[in-house]
Amino acid sequence: MFRNMKRANRKLPDETTLELLINGEYGVLSTVGSDGYPYSTPLNYVYWNNAIYIHSTTDGHKLDNIIFNPKVSFAVVAYEKVLPVKFSMAYKSIVIFGQASLLVQEELKKNILVSFLNKYSINYKSKGMEYLDMAIAKSTVIEISIEHISGRGRTE
């Protein structure tokens, strides 16, 4: 169903891919809308239990696209360095294919949003919890169930 990596020698070990995914700071979500056009947007995320979680407002372009077609891709670039003399780049990246769905269970939604605080704002958690309590009703949490993942890289 999913293509094999063209340059198999650049495949990262599964453990490395998972570590990069857990520690990555942002990824790019790509969706397709009813107009047939792709739409990509950079987002922060958390990884938990073989899924990617992102958050959003309660309406907008990406949500419209996910409702139209839940098949998505998500890319994380964990490292990049231009190698001008080699006309190339050193990099480590991850590409994920999966199905996106909107979380409706409030307790799980709140737990995921707390995971964002733990990952991105741990030193401000008490203030973040106040903000979360205020903003949760205006937030949507999206789960991307991972169907295929590949990590690839090139060293210097």
Chimera marker file (.cmm) of the C-alpha trace (Angstrom):
<marker_set name="trace">
<marker id="1" x="0.000" y="0.000" z="0.000" r="1" g="1" b="0" radius="0.5"/>
<marker id="2" x="2.815" y="2.423" z="0.878" r="1" g="1" b="0" radius="0.5"/>
<marker id="3" x="5.900" y="2.732" z="-1.275" r="1" g="1" b="0" radius="0.5"/>
<marker id="4" x="9.272" y="1.440" z="-0.211" r="1" g="1" b="0" radius="0.5"/>
<marker id="5" x="11.935" y="4.032" z="0.409" r="1" g="1" b="0" radius="0.5"/>
<marker id="6" x="13.827" y="4.745" z="-2.815" r="1" g="1" b="0" radius="0.5"/>
<marker id="7" x="17.201" y="5.091" z="-1.093" r="1" g="1" b="0" radius="0.5"/>
<marker id="8" x="17.091" y="2.293" z="1.458" r="1" g="1" b="0" radius="0.5"/>
<marker id="9" x="20.586" y="3.183" z="2.693" r="1" g="1" b="0" radius="0.5"/>
<marker id="10" x="19.133" y="6.385" z="4.167" r="1" g="1" b="0" radius="0.5"/>
<marker id="11" x="16.525" y="4.598" z="6.276" r="1" g="1" b="0" radius="0.5"/>
<marker id="12" x="16.877" y="5.402" z="9.956" r="1" g="1" b="0" radius="0.5"/>
<marker id="13" x="16.534" y="2.610" z="12.518" r="1" g="1" b="0" radius="0.5"/>
<marker id="14" x="13.041" y="2.378" z="14.003" r="1" g="1" b="0" radius="0.5"/>
<marker id="15" x="14.345" y="3.318" z="17.468" r="1" g="1" b="0" radius="0.5"/>
<marker id="16" x="15.981" y="6.481" z="16.090" r="1" g="1" b="0" radius="0.5"/>
<marker id="17" x="12.840" y="7.396" z="14.184" r="1" g="1" b="0" radius="0.5"/>
<marker id="18" x="10.719" y="7.022" z="17.307" r="1" g="1" b="0" radius="0.5"/>
<marker id="19" x="13.165" y="9.060" z="19.406" r="1" g="1" b="0" radius="0.5"/>
<marker id="20" x="13.178" y="11.864" z="16.821" r="1" g="1" b="0" radius="0.5"/>
<marker id="21" x="9.386" y="11.804" z="16.671" r="1" g="1" b="0" radius="0.5"/>
<marker id="22" x="9.008" y="12.004" z="20.447" r="1" g="1" b="0" radius="0.5"/>
<marker id="23" x="11.504" y="14.859" z="20.749" r="1" g="1" b="0" radius="0.5"/>
<marker id="24" x="10.576" y="16.825" z="17.614" r="1" g="1" b="0" radius="0.5"/>
<marker id="25" x="9.253" y="20.337" z="18.146" r="1" g="1" b="0" radius="0.5"/>
<marker id="26" x="7.017" y="20.762" z="15.131" r="1" g="1" b="0" radius="0.5"/>
<marker id="27" x="5.719" y="18.979" z="12.095" r="1" g="1" b="0" radius="0.5"/>
<marker id="28" x="3.904" y="19.838" z="8.896" r="1" g="1" b="0" radius="0.5"/>
<marker id="29" x="0.398" y="18.440" z="8.449" r="1" g="1" b="0" radius="0.5"/>
<marker id="30" x="-0.770" y="17.929" z="4.866" r="1" g="1" b="0" radius="0.5"/>
<marker id="31" x="-4.427" y="17.454" z="3.982" r="1" g="1" b="0" radius="0.5"/>
<marker id="32" x="-6.538" y="17.551" z="0.822" r="1" g="1" b="0" radius="0.5"/>
<marker id="33" x="-9.737" y="19.542" z="0.530" r="1" g="1" b="0" radius="0.5"/>
<marker id="34" x="-12.919" y="19.233" z="-1.483" r="1" g="1" b="0" radius="0.5"/>
<marker id="35" x="-11.350" y="21.492" z="-4.119" r="1" g="1" b="0" radius="0.5"/>
<marker id="36" x="-8.647" y="18.864" z="-4.703" r="1" g="1" b="0" radius="0.5"/>
<marker id="37" x="-5.830" y="21.130" z="-3.545" r="1" g="1" b="0" radius="0.5"/>
<marker id="38" x="-3.333" y="20.037" z="-0.917" r="1" g="1" b="0" radius="0.5"/>
<marker id="39" x="-2.974" y="22.193" z="2.188" r="1" g="1" b="0" radius="0.5"/>
<marker id="40" x="0.038" y="22.055" z="4.491" r="1" g="1" b="0" radius="0.5"/>
<marker id="41" x="0.486" y="23.816" z="7.791" r="1" g="1" b="0" radius="0.5"/>
<marker id="42" x="3.271" y="23.692" z="10.397" r="1" g="1" b="0" radius="0.5"/>
<marker id="43" x="2.095" y="22.697" z="13.877" r="1" g="1" b="0" radius="0.5"/>
<marker id="44" x="3.433" y="21.648" z="17.226" r="1" g="1" b="0" radius="0.5"/>
<marker id="45" x="2.410" y="18.161" z="18.287" r="1" g="1" b="0" radius="0.5"/>
<marker id="46" x="2.704" y="15.414" z="20.848" r="1" g="1" b="0" radius="0.5"/>
<marker id="47" x="3.237" y="11.715" z="20.220" r="1" g="1" b="0" radius="0.5"/>
<marker id="48" x="1.488" y="9.156" z="22.413" r="1" g="1" b="0" radius="0.5"/>
<marker id="49" x="0.427" y="5.539" z="22.000" r="1" g="1" b="0" radius="0.5"/>
<marker id="50" x="1.295" y="5.274" z="18.292" r="1" g="1" b="0" radius="0.5"/>
<marker id="51" x="-0.563" y="8.458" z="17.403" r="1" g="1" b="0" radius="0.5"/>
<marker id="52" x="0.212" y="12.100" z="16.729" r="1" g="1" b="0" radius="0.5"/>
<marker id="53" x="-1.946" y="14.725" z="18.421" r="1" g="1" b="0" radius="0.5"/>
<marker id="54" x="-2.343" y="18.307" z="17.286" r="1" g="1" b="0" radius="0.5"/>
<marker id="55" x="-4.662" y="21.029" z="18.458" r="1" g="1" b="0" radius="0.5"/>
<marker id="56" x="-6.609" y="23.695" z="16.648" r="1" g="1" b="0" radius="0.5"/>
<marker id="57" x="-9.489" y="26.092" z="16.947" r="1" g="1" b="0" radius="0.5"/>
<marker id="58" x="-12.956" y="24.664" z="16.367" r="1" g="1" b="0" radius="0.5"/>
<marker id="59" x="-13.122" y="25.571" z="12.679" r="1" g="1" b="0" radius="0.5"/>
<marker id="60" x="-10.820" y="26.322" z="9.777" r="1" g="1" b="0" radius="0.5"/>
<marker id="61" x="-9.182" y="25.055" z="6.627" r="1" g="1" b="0" radius="0.5"/>
<marker id="62" x="-7.420" y="21.992" z="8.057" r="1" g="1" b="0" radius="0.5"/>
<marker id="63" x="-10.527" y="20.839" z="9.935" r="1" g="1" b="0" radius="0.5"/>
<marker id="64" x="-12.675" y="21.224" z="6.823" r="1" g="1" b="0" radius="0.5"/>
<marker id="65" x="-10.144" y="19.144" z="4.901" r="1" g="1" b="0" radius="0.5"/>
<marker id="66" x="-9.928" y="16.435" z="7.589" r="1" g="1" b="0" radius="0.5"/>
<marker id="67" x="-13.712" y="16.125" z="7.648" r="1" g="1" b="0" radius="0.5"/>
<marker id="68" x="-13.711" y="15.863" z="3.840" r="1" g="1" b="0" radius="0.5"/>
<marker id="69" x="-10.838" y="13.353" z="3.704" r="1" g="1" b="0" radius="0.5"/>
<marker id="70" x="-9.272" y="11.978" z="6.905" r="1" g="1" b="0" radius="0.5"/>
<marker id="71" x="-6.184" y="10.623" z="5.098" r="1" g="1" b="0" radius="0.5"/>
<marker id="72" x="-3.253" y="12.861" z="6.002" r="1" g="1" b="0" radius="0.5"/>
<marker id="73" x="0.509" y="12.990" z="6.016" r="1" g="1" b="0" radius="0.5"/>
<marker id="74" x="2.682" y="14.536" z="8.682" r="1" g="1" b="0" radius="0.5"/>
<marker id="75" x="6.372" y="15.384" z="8.268" r="1" g="1" b="0" radius="0.5"/>
<marker id="76" x="8.939" y="16.208" z="10.931" r="1" g="1" b="0" radius="0.5"/>
<marker id="77" x="12.394" y="17.576" z="10.132" r="1" g="1" b="0" radius="0.5"/>
<marker id="78" x="14.509" y="16.854" z="13.183" r="1" g="1" b="0" radius="0.5"/>
<marker id="79" x="17.849" y="18.032" z="11.801" r="1" g="1" b="0" radius="0.5"/>
<marker id="80" x="19.053" y="19.824" z="8.703" r="1" g="1" b="0" radius="0.5"/>
<marker id="81" x="22.336" y="21.304" z="7.555" r="1" g="1" b="0" radius="0.5"/>
<marker id="82" x="23.186" y="22.565" z="4.091" r="1" g="1" b="0" radius="0.5"/>
<marker id="83" x="26.329" y="20.980" z="2.636" r="1" g="1" b="0" radius="0.5"/>
<marker id="84" x="27.209" y="23.543" z="-0.046" r="1" g="1" b="0" radius="0.5"/>
<marker id="85" x="30.398" y="21.862" z="-1.239" r="1" g="1" b="0" radius="0.5"/>
<marker id="86" x="28.470" y="18.595" z="-1.757" r="1" g="1" b="0" radius="0.5"/>
<marker id="87" x="25.440" y="20.317" z="-3.315" r="1" g="1" b="0" radius="0.5"/>
<marker id="88" x="23.331" y="18.494" z="-0.790" r="1" g="1" b="0" radius="0.5"/>
<marker id="89" x="22.041" y="18.428" z="2.786" r="1" g="1" b="0" radius="0.5"/>
<marker id="90" x="22.597" y="16.445" z="5.936" r="1" g="1" b="0" radius="0.5"/>
<marker id="91" x="19.236" y="15.738" z="7.556" r="1" g="1" b="0" radius="0.5"/>
<marker id="92" x="17.032" y="13.528" z="9.674" r="1" g="1" b="0" radius="0.5"/>
<marker id="93" x="13.339" y="13.501" z="8.870" r="1" g="1" b="0" radius="0.5"/>
<marker id="94" x="10.195" y="11.503" z="9.391" r="1" g="1" b="0" radius="0.5"/>
<marker id="95" x="7.193" y="11.069" z="7.125" r="1" g="1" b="0" radius="0.5"/>
<marker id="96" x="3.955" y="9.659" z="8.508" r="1" g="1" b="0" radius="0.5"/>
<marker id="97" x="0.791" y="8.568" z="6.747" r="1" g="1" b="0" radius="0.5"/>
<marker id="98" x="-2.352" y="8.126" z="8.776" r="1" g="1" b="0" radius="0.5"/>
<marker id="99" x="-6.008" y="8.786" z="9.441" r="1" g="1" b="0" radius="0.5"/>
<marker id="100" x="-7.051" y="11.924" z="11.295" r="1" g="1" b="0" radius="0.5"/>
<marker id="101" x="-10.055" y="12.120" z="13.575" r="1" g="1" b="0" radius="0.5"/>
<marker id="102" x="-11.441" y="14.682" z="15.991" r="1" g="1" b="0" radius="0.5"/>
<marker id="103" x="-11.370" y="13.706" z="19.658" r="1" g="1" b="0" radius="0.5"/>
<marker id="104" x="-14.750" y="14.016" z="21.316" r="1" g="1" b="0" radius="0.5"/>
<marker id="105" x="-14.050" y="12.510" z="24.738" r="1" g="1" b="0" radius="0.5"/>
<marker id="106" x="-13.439" y="15.551" z="26.974" r="1" g="1" b="0" radius="0.5"/>
<marker id="107" x="-11.195" y="13.806" z="29.504" r="1" g="1" b="0" radius="0.5"/>
<marker id="108" x="-8.868" y="12.462" z="26.790" r="1" g="1" b="0" radius="0.5"/>
<marker id="109" x="-8.893" y="15.844" z="25.045" r="1" g="1" b="0" radius="0.5"/>
<marker id="110" x="-7.825" y="17.564" z="28.278" r="1" g="1" b="0" radius="0.5"/>
<marker id="111" x="-5.128" y="14.941" z="28.952" r="1" g="1" b="0" radius="0.5"/>
<marker id="112" x="-3.666" y="15.499" z="25.494" r="1" g="1" b="0" radius="0.5"/>
<marker id="113" x="-3.675" y="19.275" z="25.972" r="1" g="1" b="0" radius="0.5"/>
<marker id="114" x="-1.882" y="18.783" z="29.307" r="1" g="1" b="0" radius="0.5"/>
<marker id="115" x="0.703" y="16.749" z="27.353" r="1" g="1" b="0" radius="0.5"/>
<marker id="116" x="1.319" y="19.852" z="25.231" r="1" g="1" b="0" radius="0.5"/>
<marker id="117" x="1.971" y="21.830" z="28.419" r="1" g="1" b="0" radius="0.5"/>
<marker id="118" x="4.371" y="19.141" z="29.633" r="1" g="1" b="0" radius="0.5"/>
<marker id="119" x="6.265" y="19.152" z="26.343" r="1" g="1" b="0" radius="0.5"/>
<marker id="120" x="6.367" y="22.848" z="25.465" r="1" g="1" b="0" radius="0.5"/>
<marker id="121" x="5.717" y="24.848" z="28.664" r="1" g="1" b="0" radius="0.5"/>
<marker id="122" x="6.728" y="22.676" z="31.612" r="1" g="1" b="0" radius="0.5"/>
<marker id="123" x="8.135" y="25.662" z="33.539" r="1" g="1" b="0" radius="0.5"/>
<marker id="124" x="4.772" y="27.451" z="33.236" r="1" g="1" b="0" radius="0.5"/>
<marker id="125" x="2.456" y="24.532" z="33.922" r="1" g="1" b="0" radius="0.5"/>
<marker id="126" x="0.282" y="26.152" z="36.611" r="1" g="1" b="0" radius="0.5"/>
<marker id="127" x="-0.344" y="29.204" z="34.420" r="1" g="1" b="0" radius="0.5"/>
<marker id="128" x="-0.834" y="26.850" z="31.472" r="1" g="1" b="0" radius="0.5"/>
<marker id="129" x="-3.500" y="24.896" z="33.350" r="1" g="1" b="0" radius="0.5"/>
<marker id="130" x="-5.403" y="28.136" z="33.959" r="1" g="1" b="0" radius="0.5"/>
<marker id="131" x="-5.139" y="28.955" z="30.262" r="1" g="1" b="0" radius="0.5"/>
<marker id="132" x="-6.206" y="25.436" z="29.309" r="1" g="1" b="0" radius="0.5"/>
<marker id="133" x="-9.313" y="25.615" z="31.501" r="1" g="1" b="0" radius="0.5"/>
<marker id="134" x="-10.277" y="28.843" z="29.734" r="1" g="1" b="0" radius="0.5"/>
<marker id="135" x="-9.419" y="27.703" z="26.197" r="1" g="1" b="0" radius="0.5"/>
<marker id="136" x="-10.484" y="24.045" z="26.126" r="1" g="1" b="0" radius="0.5"/>
<marker id="137" x="-14.031" y="24.797" z="24.937" r="1" g="1" b="0" radius="0.5"/>
<marker id="138" x="-12.579" y="26.714" z="21.980" r="1" g="1" b="0" radius="0.5"/>
<marker id="139" x="-10.091" y="23.964" z="21.121" r="1" g="1" b="0" radius="0.5"/>
<marker id="140" x="-10.190" y="20.902" z="18.935" r="1" g="1" b="0" radius="0.5"/>
<marker id="141" x="-7.778" y="18.019" z="19.407" r="1" g="1" b="0" radius="0.5"/>
<marker id="142" x="-6.986" y="15.933" z="16.351" r="1" g="1" b="0" radius="0.5"/>
<marker id="143" x="-5.614" y="12.404" z="16.560" r="1" g="1" b="0" radius="0.5"/>
<marker id="144" x="-3.569" y="11.038" z="13.684" r="1" g="1" b="0" radius="0.5"/>
<marker id="145" x="-3.506" y="7.243" z="13.886" r="1" g="1" b="0" radius="0.5"/>
<marker id="146" x="-0.227" y="6.218" z="12.304" r="1" g="1" b="0" radius="0.5"/>
<marker id="147" x="-0.567" y="3.714" z="9.467" r="1" g="1" b="0" radius="0.5"/>
<marker id="148" x="2.944" y="4.065" z="8.039" r="1" g="1" b="0" radius="0.5"/>
<marker id="149" x="6.065" y="5.803" z="9.266" r="1" g="1" b="0" radius="0.5"/>
<marker id="150" x="9.512" y="6.154" z="7.761" r="1" g="1" b="0" radius="0.5"/>
<marker id="151" x="12.579" y="7.888" z="9.075" r="1" g="1" b="0" radius="0.5"/>
<marker id="152" x="15.376" y="8.848" z="6.768" r="1" g="1" b="0" radius="0.5"/>
<marker id="153" x="18.608" y="10.691" z="7.061" r="1" g="1" b="0" radius="0.5"/>
<marker id="154" x="21.917" y="11.623" z="5.573" r="1" g="1" b="0" radius="0.5"/>
<marker id="155" x="25.080" y="12.378" z="7.458" r="1" g="1" b="0" radius="0.5"/>
<marker id="156" x="27.761" y="14.824" z="6.492" r="1" g="1" b="0" radius="0.5"/>
<link id1="1" id2="2" r="1" g="1" b="0" radius="0.2"/>
<link id1="2" id2="3" r="1" g="1" b="0" radius="0.2"/>
<link id1="3" id2="4" r="1" g="1" b="0" radius="0.2"/>
<link id1="4" id2="5" r="1" g="1" b="0" radius="0.2"/>
<link id1="5" id2="6" r="1" g="1" b="0" radius="0.2"/>
<link id1="6" id2="7" r="1" g="1" b="0" radius="0.2"/>
<link id1="7" id2="8" r="1" g="1" b="0" radius="0.2"/>
<link id1="8" id2="9" r="1" g="1" b="0" radius="0.2"/>
<link id1="9" id2="10" r="1" g="1" b="0" radius="0.2"/>
<link id1="10" id2="11" r="1" g="1" b="0" radius="0.2"/>
<link id1="11" id2="12" r="1" g="1" b="0" radius="0.2"/>
<link id1="12" id2="13" r="1" g="1" b="0" radius="0.2"/>
<link id1="13" id2="14" r="1" g="1" b="0" radius="0.2"/>
<link id1="14" id2="15" r="1" g="1" b="0" radius="0.2"/>
<link id1="15" id2="16" r="1" g="1" b="0" radius="0.2"/>
<link id1="16" id2="17" r="1" g="1" b="0" radius="0.2"/>
<link id1="17" id2="18" r="1" g="1" b="0" radius="0.2"/>
<link id1="18" id2="19" r="1" g="1" b="0" radius="0.2"/>
<link id1="19" id2="20" r="1" g="1" b="0" radius="0.2"/>
<link id1="20" id2="21" r="1" g="1" b="0" radius="0.2"/>
<link id1="21" id2="22" r="1" g="1" b="0" radius="0.2"/>
<link id1="22" id2="23" r="1" g="1" b="0" radius="0.2"/>
<link id1="23" id2="24" r="1" g="1" b="0" radius="0.2"/>
<link id1="24" id2="25" r="1" g="1" b="0" radius="0.2"/>
<link id1="25" id2="26" r="1" g="1" b="0" radius="0.2"/>
<link id1="26" id2="27" r="1" g="1" b="0" radius="0.2"/>
<link id1="27" id2="28" r="1" g="1" b="0" radius="0.2"/>
<link id1="28" id2="29" r="1" g="1" b="0" radius="0.2"/>
<link id1="29" id2="30" r="1" g="1" b="0" radius="0.2"/>
<link id1="30" id2="31" r="1" g="1" b="0" radius="0.2"/>
<link id1="31" id2="32" r="1" g="1" b="0" radius="0.2"/>
<link id1="32" id2="33" r="1" g="1" b="0" radius="0.2"/>
<link id1="33" id2="34" r="1" g="1" b="0" radius="0.2"/>
<link id1="34" id2="35" r="1" g="1" b="0" radius="0.2"/>
<link id1="35" id2="36" r="1" g="1" b="0" radius="0.2"/>
<link id1="36" id2="37" r="1" g="1" b="0" radius="0.2"/>
<link id1="37" id2="38" r="1" g="1" b="0" radius="0.2"/>
<link id1="38" id2="39" r="1" g="1" b="0" radius="0.2"/>
<link id1="39" id2="40" r="1" g="1" b="0" radius="0.2"/>
<link id1="40" id2="41" r="1" g="1" b="0" radius="0.2"/>
<link id1="41" id2="42" r="1" g="1" b="0" radius="0.2"/>
<link id1="42" id2="43" r="1" g="1" b="0" radius="0.2"/>
<link id1="43" id2="44" r="1" g="1" b="0" radius="0.2"/>
<link id1="44" id2="45" r="1" g="1" b="0" radius="0.2"/>
<link id1="45" id2="46" r="1" g="1" b="0" radius="0.2"/>
<link id1="46" id2="47" r="1" g="1" b="0" radius="0.2"/>
<link id1="47" id2="48" r="1" g="1" b="0" radius="0.2"/>
<link id1="48" id2="49" r="1" g="1" b="0" radius="0.2"/>
<link id1="49" id2="50" r="1" g="1" b="0" radius="0.2"/>
<link id1="50" id2="51" r="1" g="1" b="0" radius="0.2"/>
<link id1="51" id2="52" r="1" g="1" b="0" radius="0.2"/>
<link id1="52" id2="53" r="1" g="1" b="0" radius="0.2"/>
<link id1="53" id2="54" r="1" g="1" b="0" radius="0.2"/>
<link id1="54" id2="55" r="1" g="1" b="0" radius="0.2"/>
<link id1="55" id2="56" r="1" g="1" b="0" radius="0.2"/>
<link id1="56" id2="57" r="1" g="1" b="0" radius="0.2"/>
<link id1="57" id2="58" r="1" g="1" b="0" radius="0.2"/>
<link id1="58" id2="59" r="1" g="1" b="0" radius="0.2"/>
<link id1="59" id2="60" r="1" g="1" b="0" radius="0.2"/>
<link id1="60" id2="61" r="1" g="1" b="0" radius="0.2"/>
<link id1="61" id2="62" r="1" g="1" b="0" radius="0.2"/>
<link id1="62" id2="63" r="1" g="1" b="0" radius="0.2"/>
<link id1="63" id2="64" r="1" g="1" b="0" radius="0.2"/>
<link id1="64" id2="65" r="1" g="1" b="0" radius="0.2"/>
<link id1="65" id2="66" r="1" g="1" b="0" radius="0.2"/>
<link id1="66" id2="67" r="1" g="1" b="0" radius="0.2"/>
<link id1="67" id2="68" r="1" g="1" b="0" radius="0.2"/>
<link id1="68" id2="69" r="1" g="1" b="0" radius="0.2"/>
<link id1="69" id2="70" r="1" g="1" b="0" radius="0.2"/>
<link id1="70" id2="71" r="1" g="1" b="0" radius="0.2"/>
<link id1="71" id2="72" r="1" g="1" b="0" radius="0.2"/>
<link id1="72" id2="73" r="1" g="1" b="0" radius="0.2"/>
<link id1="73" id2="74" r="1" g="1" b="0" radius="0.2"/>
<link id1="74" id2="75" r="1" g="1" b="0" radius="0.2"/>
<link id1="75" id2="76" r="1" g="1" b="0" radius="0.2"/>
<link id1="76" id2="77" r="1" g="1" b="0" radius="0.2"/>
<link id1="77" id2="78" r="1" g="1" b="0" radius="0.2"/>
<link id1="78" id2="79" r="1" g="1" b="0" radius="0.2"/>
<link id1="79" id2="80" r="1" g="1" b="0" radius="0.2"/>
<link id1="80" id2="81" r="1" g="1" b="0" radius="0.2"/>
<link id1="81" id2="82" r="1" g="1" b="0" radius="0.2"/>
<link id1="82" id2="83" r="1" g="1" b="0" radius="0.2"/>
<link id1="83" id2="84" r="1" g="1" b="0" radius="0.2"/>
<link id1="84" id2="85" r="1" g="1" b="0" radius="0.2"/>
<link id1="85" id2="86" r="1" g="1" b="0" radius="0.2"/>
<link id1="86" id2="87" r="1" g="1" b="0" radius="0.2"/>
<link id1="87" id2="88" r="1" g="1" b="0" radius="0.2"/>
<link id1="88" id2="89" r="1" g="1" b="0" radius="0.2"/>
<link id1="89" id2="90" r="1" g="1" b="0" radius="0.2"/>
<link id1="90" id2="91" r="1" g="1" b="0" radius="0.2"/>
<link id1="91" id2="92" r="1" g="1" b="0" radius="0.2"/>
<link id1="92" id2="93" r="1" g="1" b="0" radius="0.2"/>
<link id1="93" id2="94" r="1" g="1" b="0" radius="0.2"/>
<link id1="94" id2="95" r="1" g="1" b="0" radius="0.2"/>
<link id1="95" id2="96" r="1" g="1" b="0" radius="0.2"/>
<link id1="96" id2="97" r="1" g="1" b="0" radius="0.2"/>
<link id1="97" id2="98" r="1" g="1" b="0" radius="0.2"/>
<link id1="98" id2="99" r="1" g="1" b="0" radius="0.2"/>
<link id1="99" id2="100" r="1" g="1" b="0" radius="0.2"/>
<link id1="100" id2="101" r="1" g="1" b="0" radius="0.2"/>
<link id1="101" id2="102" r="1" g="1" b="0" radius="0.2"/>
<link id1="102" id2="103" r="1" g="1" b="0" radius="0.2"/>
<link id1="103" id2="104" r="1" g="1" b="0" radius="0.2"/>
<link id1="104" id2="105" r="1" g="1" b="0" radius="0.2"/>
<link id1="105" id2="106" r="1" g="1" b="0" radius="0.2"/>
<link id1="106" id2="107" r="1" g="1" b="0" radius="0.2"/>
<link id1="107" id2="108" r="1" g="1" b="0" radius="0.2"/>
<link id1="108" id2="109" r="1" g="1" b="0" radius="0.2"/>
<link id1="109" id2="110" r="1" g="1" b="0" radius="0.2"/>
<link id1="110" id2="111" r="1" g="1" b="0" radius="0.2"/>
<link id1="111" id2="112" r="1" g="1" b="0" radius="0.2"/>
<link id1="112" id2="113" r="1" g="1" b="0" radius="0.2"/>
<link id1="113" id2="114" r="1" g="1" b="0" radius="0.2"/>
<link id1="114" id2="115" r="1" g="1" b="0" radius="0.2"/>
<link id1="115" id2="116" r="1" g="1" b="0" radius="0.2"/>
<link id1="116" id2="117" r="1" g="1" b="0" radius="0.2"/>
<link id1="117" id2="118" r="1" g="1" b="0" radius="0.2"/>
<link id1="118" id2="119" r="1" g="1" b="0" radius="0.2"/>
<link id1="119" id2="120" r="1" g="1" b="0" radius="0.2"/>
<link id1="120" id2="121" r="1" g="1" b="0" radius="0.2"/>
<link id1="121" id2="122" r="1" g="1" b="0" radius="0.2"/>
<link id1="122" id2="123" r="1" g="1" b="0" radius="0.2"/>
<link id1="123" id2="124" r="1" g="1" b="0" radius="0.2"/>
<link id1="124" id2="125" r="1" g="1" b="0" radius="0.2"/>
<link id1="125" id2="126" r="1" g="1" b="0" radius="0.2"/>
<link id1="126" id2="127" r="1" g="1" b="0" radius="0.2"/>
<link id1="127" id2="128" r="1" g="1" b="0" radius="0.2"/>
<link id1="128" id2="129" r="1" g="1" b="0" radius="0.2"/>
<link id1="129" id2="130" r="1" g="1" b="0" radius="0.2"/>
<link id1="130" id2="131" r="1" g="1" b="0" radius="0.2"/>
<link id1="131" id2="132" r="1" g="1" b="0" radius="0.2"/>
<link id1="132" id2="133" r="1" g="1" b="0" radius="0.2"/>
<link id1="133" id2="134" r="1" g="1" b="0" radius="0.2"/>
<link id1="134" id2="135" r="1" g="1" b="0" radius="0.2"/>
<link id1="135" id2="136" r="1" g="1" b="0" radius="0.2"/>
<link id1="136" id2="137" r="1" g="1" b="0" radius="0.2"/>
<link id1="137" id2="138" r="1" g="1" b="0" radius="0.2"/>
<link id1="138" id2="139" r="1" g="1" b="0" radius="0.2"/>
<link id1="139" id2="140" r="1" g="1" b="0" radius="0.2"/>
<link id1="140" id2="141" r="1" g="1" b="0" radius="0.2"/>
<link id1="141" id2="142" r="1" g="1" b="0" radius="0.2"/>
<link id1="142" id2="143" r="1" g="1" b="0" radius="0.2"/>
<link id1="143" id2="144" r="1" g="1" b="0" radius="0.2"/>
<link id1="144" id2="145" r="1" g="1" b="0" radius="0.2"/>
<link id1="145" id2="146" r="1" g="1" b="0" radius="0.2"/>
<link id1="146" id2="147" r="1" g="1" b="0" radius="0.2"/>
<link id1="147" id2="148" r="1" g="1" b="0" radius="0.2"/>
<link id1="148" id2="149" r="1" g="1" b="0" radius="0.2"/>
<link id1="149" id2="150" r="1" g="1" b="0" radius="0.2"/>
<link id1="150" id2="151" r="1" g="1" b="0" radius="0.2"/>
<link id1="151" id2="152" r="1" g="1" b="0" radius="0.2"/>
<link id1="152" id2="153" r="1" g="1" b="0" radius="0.2"/>
<link id1="153" id2="154" r="1" g="1" b="0" radius="0.2"/>
<link id1="154" id2="155" r="1" g="1" b="0" radius="0.2"/>
<link id1="155" id2="156" r="1" g="1" b="0" radius="0.2"/>
</marker_set>
